[in-house]
């Protein structure tokens, strides 16, 4: 039997072992690069029961996409066994996302009689890290960042006992043999013994100092020190599952404002983590659907309506009727939130427009000007994974940011595809890789605005190609010639020969430029499992059009292969180009100018007009009249910006979409 899908890291082999032995069957099961392979023999009636029960009773977190079986002549196996994994062959098995702490592990975490009582890295085959620790397929401990943590006798017994829920749980560990935590705070000491976290297996392995930072507590004391610091108003950088969080007391306006200033994030809403649904109910309105999402194994951030006088500082989500909230999803977070028992801001550990930090020694450098102290651990993170963000529309969940808990699970194509690498656009970048009928989606990368962000983009691509050991036949990229993702694609000739001295050893990937809004339409078709043709309304901020102008309010008719632009917004100007994106007041003037001409520059009763000095207005009038640095656009996003500015909501913005969000919230208050 060959079983494909998300069947590694979910307890599938021990499930097969128990099912086979319970039916008195013999044979073996193993992991390979396709998924799980089984040979089983015995009484024919029992074999039929095995075939029926296997998909019906598989572990809840498993996802079977294909199950093929062939009848063979008996071999004469004497017992059933779990064999060592095979690493040869094409790599098509699904890598499971990281999973929130399960109920069984959570009960053990807070049980004083359990040997893992208050151990911050408790896990089993039903929960814990997956995507953020795997380095190669198949998913076995030597292929993860846990390989340097040698199992103690008791953990080894669990790991090798098919009847134990930690049987072949690759991150299995305890306080005796597993990762540990340490707390660092400011010091004037010199650097000592700086090294990678790989190989650290006990608290004493941590260097006493690292530049300006001194280790002041370890283990249980480190957790309590972090909690004390947060209570006092400090900003604590906490290494979690897929990277660092920056934590502060969400009730403390001064602490939240200090975080905003240091992180260079003036107004964009910050996420909040709370201990429990009961505590969350004091902050937000919770529907059963929202509760289900929050308590799911993905445990995303969910946007929920904020209650009046919610017990968090207004600066957490200024002028916003929603809060982005989540529950603890790792044992470390559960312990911290239980210690604090109040909401905390838990925002990504980075500067604005940079990727999240994953390595503690790098974090000391990149986050040292933001955090007052650090709570770190020595389990290496193989790749970053931000928190996923969802909201509910008409009771149905919609992803706004797809990362931890969802990536890298694929979407299914309607037919088998060649191996295509799609490198995404400039803002909110992700990449995708098609293998057969599966399209693997990367975790959220972000805006490619900085060198660290572009470096992360390149790492994710290299990571995907290495994990699945494929060479792309084609690279799909945005039509915009100046996007960094486009420039990377154009420089990727030779990608397939990066490990070969023979320049002609592999065919070079074909470059496929894709118009931005056509890509949106194609994505909607795949999301809804239809092939088209379909009529699509695509509204966004910016997309390079086929005519060289900026599109963004489009009505397209077609499918994934071909599309026709059948309608669009009336074009208008963007005075100053990119400056108009940052200053919606410029868009407001441009919209008025299109309708009323130069007289609008005297209308000082309008806030956007009044905000410009007389000399600035004359300059803008000349730019619009002569078409100087005023690119034409049909962007619905910019139209929203202009209307928001005309209403006096936002003349300038500090993050993409800020004015449009304010317009939406303002309109929602007046819905009837």
C-alpha positions in Angstrom: 0.0 0.0 0.0 1.2 3.5 -0.9 -0.4 6.4 1.1 0.3 10.0 0.1 -0.6 13.2 1.9 0.1 14.6 5.4 0.9 11.3 6.9 4.3 11.9 8.5 4.6 13.4 11.9 1.0 12.6 12.8 1.4 9.2 14.4 0.5 7.4 11.3 3.0 4.5 11.5 2.1 3.6 15.1 -1.6 3.8 14.1 -0.9 1.3 11.3 1.1 -0.9 13.7 -1.8 -1.0 16.2 -4.4 -1.6 13.5 -2.4 -4.4 11.9 -1.4 -6.2 15.1 -5.0 -5.9 16.4 -6.1 -7.7 13.3 -3.4 -10.3 13.7 -1.7 -9.3 10.4 2.1 -9.3 9.7 4.4 -7.2 7.6 5.9 -3.8 7.9 5.3 0.0 7.5 7.8 2.8 6.8 8.1 6.5 5.9 9.5 7.3 2.5 9.7 10.5 0.4 6.2 9.9 -1.0 4.5 9.3 2.3 3.9 6.0 4.0 4.5 2.5 2.5 3.0 -0.7 3.9 3.2 -4.4 3.2 0.8 -6.4 5.2 -0.3 -10.0 4.9 -2.6 -12.4 6.7 -6.2 -13.7 6.5 -7.9 -12.3 3.4 -11.0 -11.2 5.4 -8.8 -9.4 7.9 -6.9 -7.7 5.0 -10.2 -6.4 3.7 -11.0 -5.0 7.2 -7.6 -3.4 7.3 -8.2 -1.7 3.9 -11.6 -0.4 5.1 -10.5 0.7 8.6 -7.2 2.4 7.7 -8.7 5.5 6.0 -11.7 5.6 8.3 -9.7 5.5 11.5 -6.6 7.4 10.6 -5.3 10.0 13.0 -7.4 13.1 13.0 -4.6 15.4 12.0 -3.6 13.2 9.0 -4.7 14.1 5.5 -4.7 11.3 3.0 -4.7 12.5 -0.6 -4.0 9.1 -2.4 -4.2 5.5 -1.2 -3.2 2.8 -3.7 -2.9 -0.9 -3.0 -1.8 -3.9 -4.9 -2.4 -7.6 -4.0 0.9 -9.6 -3.8 1.8 -13.2 -3.2 2.5 -14.0 0.5 6.0 -13.6 1.8 5.7 -15.3 5.1 6.3 -12.4 7.5 6.3 -13.6 11.1 5.4 -10.3 12.8 4.5 -6.7 12.1 7.2 -4.0 12.4 8.0 -0.4 11.8 11.0 -0.2 9.6 13.6 2.6 9.2 12.6 5.3 6.7 13.8 5.3 3.1 15.2 8.6 1.7 15.4 7.7 -1.9 12.9 8.7 -4.6 11.0 11.8 -5.6 9.9 13.9 -2.6 6.1 14.4 -2.8 5.0 13.7 0.8 3.3 16.6 2.5 5.1 18.4 5.3 2.7 19.1 8.2 2.4 22.6 9.6 3.3 23.3 13.2 0.5 22.3 15.5 -0.8 24.0 18.7 -0.4 22.2 22.0 -2.9 19.3 22.4 -5.2 18.8 25.4 -3.2 15.8 26.6 0.1 17.6 26.6 -1.5 20.7 28.2 -2.9 18.6 31.0 0.6 17.1 31.6 2.2 20.5 31.5 0.2 21.7 34.5 0.1 18.4 36.4 2.6 18.5 39.3 2.7 14.7 39.3 3.8 14.5 35.7 7.5 14.2 34.8 7.1 17.0 32.2 5.4 19.4 34.7 6.0 22.9 33.5 8.4 21.8 30.8 8.2 24.4 28.0 8.7 22.0 25.1 6.3 19.2 25.8 4.8 17.7 22.6 3.6 14.4 21.1 2.5 13.0 17.8 -0.6 15.1 18.0 1.0 18.5 18.5 4.2 20.5 18.4 6.7 21.8 15.8 6.9 20.2 12.4 7.5 22.7 9.5 9.8 24.9 11.6 12.2 22.0 12.6 12.3 19.8 9.5 15.4 20.1 7.3 15.0 17.2 4.9 12.5 14.4 4.0 11.4 12.0 5.2 10.4 13.5 8.5 12.6 11.7 11.0 14.5 13.0 14.0 17.9 13.0 12.2 16.4 15.2 9.6 15.2 17.8 12.1 16.8 20.5 14.3 16.2 18.1 17.2 18.9 15.7 16.0 21.5 17.0 18.5 19.3 16.4 21.5 19.9 12.7 22.5 16.9 11.1 24.1 17.2 10.1 27.7 16.2 6.5 28.6 12.6 7.4 29.5 12.0 9.5 26.4 13.6 6.8 24.3 11.2 4.2 25.8 8.3 6.4 24.8 9.8 7.0 21.3 10.2 3.3 20.7 6.9 2.1 22.2 4.2 1.7 19.6 1.6 1.9 22.3 2.8 5.3 23.5 1.4 8.5 22.0 5.0 9.8 21.7 6.0 6.8 19.6 8.3 8.4 16.9 7.3 11.9 17.9 10.4 13.5 16.4 10.6 16.5 18.8 10.1 14.3 21.8 12.1 15.5 24.8 11.9 16.4 28.5 13.7 18.6 31.0 16.5 15.9 31.3 17.4 15.7 27.6 15.6 18.4 25.7 15.8 22.1 24.9 16.0 24.7 27.7 15.2 28.3 28.2 17.4 31.2 29.5 16.8 34.9 30.3 19.1 37.6 29.2 19.1 41.3 30.2 21.3 44.3 29.6 24.9 44.1 30.7 28.1 46.0 30.1 30.1 42.8 30.0 32.3 41.9 27.0 31.2 39.2 24.5 32.0 35.6 25.6 31.6 32.3 23.7 29.2 33.5 21.1 28.0 30.5 19.1 25.0 29.0 17.3 22.2 27.4 19.3 22.8 24.1 17.5 24.3 21.6 20.0 23.3 23.4 23.2 21.7 20.7 25.3 21.5 22.1 28.8 21.1 25.5 30.4 24.7 25.7 31.5 25.8 25.7 27.8 24.5 29.2 27.3 27.2 31.8 27.2 27.1 34.1 30.3 27.3 37.2 28.2 26.6 38.1 24.6 27.7 41.6 23.8 25.5 43.9 25.9 23.4 41.0 27.1 24.0 38.9 30.3 22.4 35.6 31.2 20.7 36.2 34.5 18.3 33.2 34.8 17.7 29.7 33.4 14.9 27.2 33.3 12.0 27.9 35.6 13.7 31.0 36.9 14.0 32.3 33.4 10.2 32.0 32.8 9.5 33.9 36.0 12.0 36.6 35.2 10.4 37.2 31.9 7.0 37.4 33.5 8.3 39.9 36.1 9.8 42.0 33.3 6.5 42.1 31.4 4.6 43.1 34.6 7.0 46.0 35.1 6.4 47.4 31.7 9.4 46.0 29.9 9.6 44.8 26.3 10.6 41.1 26.3 11.7 39.4 23.1 10.6 35.7 23.4 11.8 33.0 21.0 8.9 30.9 20.1 8.0 28.3 17.5 8.7 30.0 14.2 10.6 33.1 15.4 10.6 35.8 18.0 7.7 37.7 19.5 8.0 41.1 21.2 5.8 41.0 24.3 4.5 43.8 26.5 1.6 44.3 28.9 -1.3 45.1 26.6 -3.0 47.1 29.4 0.0 49.5 29.8 -0.3 52.4 27.3 3.3 53.6 28.0 4.8 50.2 27.4 2.8 49.8 24.2 3.8 53.2 23.0 7.4 52.5 23.7 7.2 49.3 21.7 5.7 51.3 18.8 8.4 53.9 18.8 11.2 51.4 19.0 9.7 49.0 16.4 9.0 52.0 14.1 5.3 51.0 13.8 3.3 54.2 14.7 -0.3 53.0 14.2 -0.6 49.6 12.6 -2.6 47.3 14.9 -0.7 44.9 17.2 -1.8 41.4 18.0 -2.8 40.4 21.5 -2.4 37.0 23.2 -4.7 36.0 26.1 -4.6 33.1 28.4 -8.0 31.6 27.7 -11.3 32.1 25.9 -12.8 33.3 29.1 -10.3 36.1 29.4 -10.7 36.9 25.7 -14.5 37.2 26.2 -13.7 40.3 28.3 -12.0 42.0 25.3 -14.0 40.8 22.2 -17.2 39.4 21.0 -16.7 35.7 20.3 -18.9 33.6 18.0 -18.8 29.7 18.1 -17.0 29.9 14.7 -14.4 32.2 16.1 -13.9 30.1 19.1 -13.4 27.1 16.9 -10.6 28.8 14.9 -8.9 30.1 18.0 -8.8 26.6 19.6 -7.9 24.8 16.4 -4.5 23.1 15.8 -3.6 26.1 13.6 -4.4 28.5 16.4 -4.2 31.6 14.2 -4.7 35.3 15.1 -8.4 36.1 14.5 -9.8 39.6 14.0 -12.8 40.0 16.3 -15.0 43.0 17.2 -13.6 44.8 20.2 -15.8 45.4 23.2 -16.4 48.9 24.6 -13.9 49.6 27.3 -11.9 46.4 26.5 -9.1 45.9 29.0 -6.3 46.8 26.7 -4.6 50.1 25.9 -6.2 52.1 23.0 -2.8 52.3 21.4 -2.9 48.5 20.7 -5.3 49.1 17.8 -5.9 52.8 17.6 -9.2 53.9 16.0 -10.0 50.3 15.1 -13.1 48.4 16.1 -11.3 45.1 15.9 -8.6 43.3 17.8 -6.3 40.7 16.4 -6.3 38.0 19.1 -4.9 34.6 19.7 -4.6 31.9 22.4 -1.3 30.4 23.5 -0.2 27.7 21.1 3.1 26.5 22.6 3.8 25.2 26.1 6.1 28.2 26.6 3.3 30.6 25.8 0.9 28.7 28.0 3.3 28.9 31.0 4.0 32.6 30.4 0.3 33.6 30.1 -0.6 31.4 33.1 2.1 33.3 35.1 0.9 36.7 34.0 -2.9 36.1 33.7 -3.4 39.3 31.7 -3.4 40.1 28.0 -0.1 40.8 26.3 0.8 42.3 23.0 2.6 39.6 21.0 3.9 41.1 17.8 6.5 39.8 15.4 10.1 40.1 16.5 11.4 42.5 13.8 11.7 46.0 12.7 9.0 47.2 10.3 9.5 45.7 6.8 12.1 43.2 8.0 11.5 39.4 8.4 11.0 37.9 11.8 14.1 36.9 13.8 14.7 33.2 14.3 18.1 32.9 15.8 18.9 34.2 19.3 22.3 35.6 18.6 21.0 37.4 15.5 18.1 38.7 17.6 20.5 40.3 20.1 21.8 42.4 17.3 18.6 43.1 15.3 16.2 43.4 18.3 18.7 44.8 20.8 17.4 48.4 20.2 13.8 47.3 20.8 13.8 44.7 23.6 14.7 45.3 27.2 15.4 41.6 27.8 15.2 38.2 26.0 13.7 34.9 26.8 15.5 32.4 24.5 15.7 28.7 24.0 18.2 26.4 22.3 16.0 24.4 19.9 17.1 25.8 16.5 14.4 27.1 14.1 14.9 25.8 10.6 12.7 28.5 8.9 10.7 31.4 10.0 6.9 31.2 10.3 4.9 34.3 11.4 1.5 33.9 13.0 -1.4 33.4 10.5 -4.2 35.9 10.5 -7.9 35.2 9.7 -11.2 36.9 10.0 -14.8 35.8 9.6 -16.9 37.0 6.7 -20.5 35.9 6.9 -19.4 33.3 9.4 -16.8 31.8 7.1 -13.0 32.0 7.8 -10.9 34.0 5.3 -7.1 34.0 5.5 -5.4 37.4 5.5 -1.9 36.0 6.2 -1.1 32.4 5.6 1.8 31.1 7.7 2.1 29.1 11.0 -0.5 26.4 11.2 -1.3 26.4 7.5 2.0 26.5 5.5 3.3 24.6 3.6 0.1 22.6 3.0 -0.7 22.6 -0.7 -3.7 23.5 -2.8 -4.8 21.0 -5.3 -4.6 21.8 -9.0 -7.3 20.4 -11.4 -4.6 18.5 -13.3 -1.0 17.5 -13.0 1.4 20.4 -13.7 5.0 20.7 -14.6 7.3 21.8 -11.8 6.8 25.6 -11.8 8.2 28.0 -9.2 6.1 31.1 -8.8 7.9 34.0 -7.0 5.1 36.3 -6.1 4.8 40.1 -6.2 6.4 42.9 -4.2 4.0 43.3 -1.3 2.9 40.5 1.1 5.1 38.1 -0.9 4.8 34.4 -0.7 6.2 31.8 -3.2 4.7 28.6 -4.6 6.0 25.4 -6.1 3.9 23.0 -8.2 4.7 19.3 -8.1 2.3 17.1 -10.0 -1.3 18.0 -8.8 0.0 19.8 -5.7 0.8 23.5 -5.4 2.9 24.0 -2.2 2.5 27.5 -0.8 5.3 29.0 1.3 4.8 30.8 4.6 4.2 34.6 4.5 7.4 36.4 3.6 6.2 40.0 3.6 7.0 43.2 1.7 10.2 43.1 -0.3 11.2 46.5 0.9 14.5 45.8 2.6 17.6 43.8 2.2 16.8 41.4 5.1 13.3 40.9 3.5 14.8 40.1 0.1 17.3 37.8 1.8 14.4 35.9 3.4 12.7 35.6 0.1 15.7 34.0 -1.4 16.1 31.6 1.5 12.5 30.4 1.2 13.0 29.7 -2.5 16.2 27.8 -1.8 14.6 26.0 1.1 11.6 24.8 -1.0 13.8 23.6 -3.9 16.1 21.7 -1.5 13.3 20.2 0.6 11.5 18.8 -2.5 14.7 18.2 -4.5 13.3 19.5 -7.7 14.5 21.8 -10.5 11.8 24.1 -11.9 10.9 23.8 -15.5 9.6 27.4 -15.4 9.6 30.4 -13.2 6.4 32.6 -13.0 6.9 36.2 -12.0 5.0 39.4 -11.9 4.9 41.5 -15.1 6.3 44.6 -13.2 9.9 45.0 -14.4 11.1 46.7 -11.2 9.8 44.3 -8.6 12.6 42.5 -6.8 10.9 39.2 -7.3 10.9 39.9 -11.1 14.5 40.9 -11.0 15.3 37.7 -9.1 13.5 35.6 -11.7 15.3 37.3 -14.6 18.6 36.6 -12.8 17.8 32.9 -12.1 19.1 31.6 -15.4 21.6 28.9 -14.2 19.4 28.1 -11.2 19.1 24.4 -12.3 22.9 24.1 -12.6 23.8 25.7 -9.3 25.4 22.4 -8.0 26.9 21.4 -11.4 30.0 22.4 -13.2 28.4 21.4 -16.5 26.6 24.5 -17.8 24.5 22.3 -20.1 23.6 19.6 -17.6 19.9 20.7 -17.2 17.5 22.8 -19.3 17.1 26.3 -18.1 13.8 27.3 -16.6 11.4 29.1 -18.9 10.4 32.6 -17.6 6.6 33.3 -17.5 5.6 36.9 -16.9 2.1 37.1 -15.4 0.0 40.2 -15.3 -0.8 41.0 -11.6 -4.6 41.0 -11.7 -4.7 38.0 -14.0 -2.8 36.1 -11.2 -5.5 37.2 -8.8 -8.3 35.9 -11.0 -6.4 32.6 -11.5 -5.9 32.2 -7.7 -9.6 32.7 -7.1 -10.4 30.1 -9.7 -8.2 27.5 -7.9 -9.5 28.5 -4.5 -13.0 27.8 -5.7 -12.0 24.6 -7.6 -13.3 25.9 -10.9 -11.5 26.2 -14.3 -13.5 29.1 -15.8 -13.9 31.1 -17.8 -15.2 33.5 -15.2 -15.8 37.2 -14.8 -13.6 38.5 -12.0 -13.7 41.8 -10.2 -10.1 42.5 -9.0 -9.7 45.5 -6.7 -6.3 46.3 -5.2 -3.7 49.0 -4.8 -1.2 48.5 -7.5 -0.5 46.2 -10.4 1.5 46.7 -13.6 -0.9 46.7 -16.5 -0.5 45.3 -20.0 -0.5 48.9 -21.3 2.2 50.0 -18.9 -0.1 51.9 -16.6 -1.0 51.1 -13.0 -4.1 48.9 -12.9 -6.1 48.1 -9.8 -9.9 48.4 -10.4 -10.3 45.7 -13.0 -13.1 43.6 -14.6 -11.4 40.6 -16.2 -13.0 37.8 -18.2 -11.1 34.5 -18.7 -9.3 31.6 -17.0 -5.8 30.8 -15.9 -4.4 30.7 -19.4 -6.1 33.7 -21.1 -7.8 36.8 -19.9 -9.6 39.9 -21.4 -9.9 43.3 -19.8 -13.6 44.1 -20.3 -13.9 47.1 -18.0 -12.0 49.2 -15.4 -12.3 52.3 -13.3 -12.0 55.7 -15.0 -8.2 56.5 -15.0 -6.9 59.2 -12.7 -3.5 60.6 -11.8 -1.2 60.0 -8.9 0.7 63.2 -8.4 4.2 62.4 -7.1 3.9 58.7 -7.9 4.9 56.7 -4.8 4.4 59.9 -2.7 0.7 59.6 -3.5 0.6 56.1 -2.0 2.0 57.5 1.3 -0.2 60.7 1.1 -3.8 60.0 0.3 -4.4 63.8 0.3 -2.6 63.9 -3.1 -5.0 61.4 -4.5 -7.9 63.4 -3.2 -6.7 66.5 -5.1 -6.1 64.4 -8.2 -9.7 63.0 -8.1 -11.1 66.5 -7.6 -8.9 67.9 -10.4 -10.2 65.3 -12.8 -13.7 66.6 -12.3 -13.3 70.3 -11.6 -9.9 71.4 -12.9 -7.6 74.0 -11.3 -10.3 75.7 -9.2 -10.1 73.0 -6.6 -6.8 74.4 -5.4 -8.7 77.3 -3.9 -11.1 75.1 -1.9 -9.5 75.5 1.5 -12.7 74.3 3.2 -11.5 70.8 2.3 -8.9 69.3 4.6 -6.7 67.8 1.8 -6.5 71.1 0.0 -5.9 73.0 3.2 -3.1 70.7 4.2 -0.9 72.0 1.4 0.9 75.3 1.4 0.0 77.7 -1.5 3.4 77.0 -3.2 2.8 73.2 -3.0 -0.6 73.6 -4.5 0.8 75.5 -7.5 3.4 72.8 -8.0 0.8 70.1 -7.9 -1.4 72.0 -10.3 1.5 72.2 -12.8 2.3 68.5 -12.4 -1.2 67.5 -13.1 -1.7 69.9 -16.1 1.6 68.8 -17.7 1.5 65.2 -16.7 4.9 65.4 -14.9 5.5 62.6 -12.4 1.8 61.8 -12.3 1.4 58.2 -13.5 -2.1 57.2 -14.6 -4.0 54.5 -12.6 -7.3 52.7 -12.4 -6.6 51.5 -8.8 -9.6 51.0 -6.5 -7.2 51.0 -3.5 -6.1 54.5 -4.4 -9.7 55.6 -5.0 -10.5 54.4 -1.4 -7.5 56.4 -0.2 -8.6 59.5 -1.9 -12.2 59.3 -0.6 -10.8 58.7 2.9 -8.7 61.8 2.7 -11.7 63.8 1.4 -13.6 62.7 4.5 -10.7 63.8 6.7 -9.9 60.3 7.9 -6.3 60.1 6.8 -4.3 62.6 4.9 -1.1 60.6 5.3 -0.6 56.9 6.1 2.0 54.9 8.0 1.2 51.5 6.6 -0.3 50.1 3.4 -4.1 50.1 3.4 -4.5 52.3 6.5 -6.8 54.9 4.9 -8.9 52.3 3.2 -9.3 50.4 6.4 -10.5 53.6 8.2 -13.0 54.2 5.4 -14.3 50.6 5.8 -14.7 51.0 9.5 -16.4 54.4 9.1 -18.8 53.0 6.6 -19.6 50.0 8.8 -20.7 52.3 11.7 -23.4 53.8 9.4 -24.7 50.6 7.9 -28.5 50.1 8.2 
